[in-house]
Amino acid sequence: MSATATGALMGAVLAAAALLFGFWGFLLVALFMAIGAVVARVATGQLDLRALAGVFTGRRTS
């Protein structure tokens, strides 16, 4: 799926959540989408949590 199609789909999901559940439901859906994106990147190996933790604790630089 192209980046444009993915962005359009995410926008449609967030718009539907805003219409159906209001502002707080919109924020909750957006939070779950962000968590899902991070979990997917960790699962595919595109994001290394140990290196990221090292950057935030000051052990390594970015």
Contacts in CASP RR format, 6 or more apart in sequence:
PFRMAT RR
TARGET T0000
AUTHOR 0000-0000-0000
METHOD contacts of the structure
MODEL  1
MSATATGALMGAVLAAAALLFGFWGFLLVALFMAIGAVVARVATGQLDLR
ALAGVFTGRRTS
1 9 0 8 1.000
10 33 0 8 1.000
13 29 0 8 1.000
13 33 0 8 1.000
14 26 0 8 1.000
14 29 0 8 1.000
14 30 0 8 1.000
14 33 0 8 1.000
17 25 0 8 1.000
17 26 0 8 1.000
17 28 0 8 1.000
17 29 0 8 1.000
17 30 0 8 1.000
18 25 0 8 1.000
18 26 0 8 1.000
21 28 0 8 1.000
21 29 0 8 1.000
38 47 0 8 1.000
41 47 0 8 1.000
42 49 0 8 1.000
51 60 0 8 1.000
54 60 0 8 1.000
55 61 0 8 1.000
55 62 0 8 1.000
END
